[in-house]
Amino acid sequence: MAQASRFPVHVDEDGRIVPLHPERTRRFRGKDAWASLHLHPGVVERSQPANAYLWGVVYAEIARQTGNDPDSIHYGLKREALRRGILEPTFILLGSRLIEDEPTTRTDSETFSRYVDWIRHEAEHGSLTGTAFHIPESQEAA
């Protein structure tokens, strides 16, 4: 089974990919590999304020509107966002198995914002519950 690896790189003036930590690529030496580049890679985990907004405002309002628990809301919306291409699937290697990772936990801020904006849009247009409702933006909720 193929191993997945994520690490920061620099693309030089000639378009060459240069790992910022070459020791992370040693095991790939002499092998063909796929690369996926993302401009401005985000921090490993989303920030505490972003997490608080997602769970304390976005999911809390949907829970209030639907009566569903926030965990069910999270997994349901994550699956739908993956299906629609809002989020890209991510994977981690667990022993010899490649398993799906949490795409909302380890994501760049642009993708996370797109995910939250998509949820807010769906709520405003009644697509989540059949009835339109407002989810405050992060600055409104502060």
N, C-alpha and C positions, 0 to 999 in steps of 0.2 A: 504494500500500500504506500502511496506517495506521502511524503511528509510535508506539512504546511509550515511556513516560517514567515514571520513578519519582522521587518527591521527597517529603520530609517536609512534613506539613501540621498545622495545629491546627484543631480543630473548636470554634468559639466557643459561648458560652452559648445562642445562637439557632440552633445547628445548622449554621451556615455554615462551609464549608471555606475556610480561609485558608492559603495556601502560606507556609511559613517563609522561602522564598527566591523571591520573586515573579518574579525574572528567569528562573527555570526554566519559567514558564508563559506567557511572552510570546508564543511561537509559536502558542499555542492561543487567543489573544484573538479573540473574535467567532466561535468555532467550537464546535460541539457535540462533546463528548468523553465517553468512559466513564471512570468512576473506580472504583477498588477500594480500600477502606479496610481497614487492618490495625491493630488496637490494639497499641501499643507496638512500632513497627517496630524490627527488629533492626539490628545493625551490618551493614555491607556484606558482610563476610566472617566466617565463624565463627571463633571464637577458636582460638589454637594448642592449648590444652589440649583443646578439643572435637575438633579435627582429629586430635590425637594419640590420643585415646580411640577415635574412630571407626575410624581406620586401624590403630592399634597394638594395640587390644584387640578391638573388635567384628569387624572384617573379618579380623584375624589369627586369631581363634578359629574363624571360619567356614572360613577357608583350611585351618587345621589339621584340621578335621573333614572337609572335602570334598576337599582336594587341589587346589582351584581357586585361581587367582591372585587377589589382592585387587582388581585393576582389573576383572576379569570379575565378581567378586562385587558390587562397587560399582555397575557399570552395570546388572547384572541386578536387584539389589534396588531401585535407583532407578526403573527401568522398572515394576516390580511395584508399588512404592509410588505411582507416578503413576496406574497403572491402577486401584488400589484407592481412590484419593482421600486417601491419607495425606499426599502431597505435591501441591501445585498446580503445574501447568506454569508456567514463567516463560520469557520471551522477550527477546531483545536484537536491536537493529537493526544489521545488518552490511551497510554500504553501503545498497542498496535492498532487501535481503532480511531478513525477520524469521525468526530461527532460535531453536531451543530453547536455553535457558541451563541451567546446572547448578543444579537446585533445592535441592541440599543445601549448596552453597557460600554462596549468598546467601539466607539465611533467618533468620527471627526465632528466638530461643531456644526458644520454645514449640513451634514446628513441628519444629525439629531434635530436641528431646526426644521428641516424638511419633513421629518417624521411628525413632530409636534404640530407644525402648520397644517399638515394633511389631516390629523385628528381634529384640530379646531375647525377646519373647513368642512369636514364630514358632519360634525356636530351642528354647525351653523346652517347647513343645508338639509338637516333632518335625516341624513343617511345612516347615522348610528342607531337611532331609536325609532325613526318614523316621525319624530317631532323635532323641530329645530330648537336648539338651545345654545346659549353662549358659554364658552370657556374663556375666562380672562387670559390675556397675554401676560407674560411674566412680569412686566412693569406695572400692569393693572393690579396684579395680585400682591405686589410688594407693599 
